[in-house]
Amino acid sequence: MANPLSEFLRSYLSVGIFVGLSFVLFGLLMVISWALRPNRPQAGKYINYESGVDPVGSTWSQSQVRYYIFALLFVIFDVEAVFIFPWATRLEAYGTFGLIEMFAFITILILGLVYAWRKGVLKWA
Amino acid sequence: MNLLAALGAGLQATGGDGPTPIMAQPEITFSAPAQVIFAVTAVVMIYGAFRVVTTKNVVHAALWLMIVLGGVGINYVVLQAEFVAVTQFLVYLGAILVLFLFGIMLTRASMGVSEELDNNLKPVGAVAGLGLLAIIAYALIETFGNDKLTFQAYQGVAGPNSNGRTQAVADTLFSQYLIPFEVLSVLLLVALIGAIVLARKD
């Protein structure tokens, strides 16, 4: 008897193979580079590299709040994208009605982007 | 690669050919590959969750949390909740975790390995965790103890198992929950503007 869950998971087998292959490829590249490169450890090679300038302070440093704004913008539009996915699967069925609804949804969120733009948040000052 | 081999073997053993009839045989429970996937992700998730609370580096705790959230996403796939799984990977792994990391990096206090952090309250935390586990386990067993998970081939427009559930989500979203859906965009807008107002200096 065909198990629907097995049928379903079988369609995800390619995802599993893809993930597995990416790990194999990563490991393979690391092993090849380890086998090919010469190994001559020197103290200077272990310090942090910063454009040829001697590093100052710790690598753990406080980041600026403007990064957080970009991260938050990303979250908002990520959530927006999540709601576009189910809509896209039924695009033909909804027709003009669906287009108008999604247009309203996106327009309201675009207002936020326009606000951020006008406030100069997107500019790297 | 053990997981993949087991998965492939299990699929070969239990799967059949041909399209599955819609809404047929409702008495299907967890299949062997689903159990293997669940067992492996559960073990990895428990280890990851343990490292989240035991590591001394807060940034590493957030990265271990990524393992746990990814395991939750895989469990959603096993439960055939594809839309929830995609949401889990996109929003939680992709976005919320970035917010976590930036939140940590914005507050200078405990970045990197900090020796000031201690585990003196470990027994209290263990008792609280076990108590919570007992309460949740009791509630779940009491409520769902005799139920069996059943799975069906879900019919989509392009045939069985072709994102039928996501289409069902869309149909609900664009009929019954249309107003909440549109209001949601206003909620997101408020969150965006609020964050900009708070983060700007002037």
Interface residues (C-beta under 8 A of the other chain):
Chain A: M1 A2 N3 P4 L5 S6 E7 F8 L9 R10 S11 Y12 L13 G16 I17 G20 V24 S58 W60 S61 Q62 S63 V65 R66 Y67 Y68 I69 A71 L72 L73 F74 V75 I76 D78 V79 E80 A81 V82 F83 F85 P86 W87 T89 R90 Y94 F97 G98 E101 A104 F105 I106 I108 L109 L111 G112 Y115 A116 K119 V121
Chain B: M1 L3 L4 L7 G8 G10 L11 T14 G15 G16 D17 G18 T20 Q25 I28 F30 S31 A32 P33 A34 I37 V77 V78 Q80 F83 V86 T87 L90 V91 G94 A95 I96 V98 L99 F102 G103 M105 L106 T107 R108 M111 G112 F151 Q152 A153 Y154 G156 V157 P160 N161 N163 T166 Q167 V169 A170 D171 L173 F174 L178 F181 E182 L184 S185 V186 L188 L189 A191 L192 I193 A195 I196 A199 R200
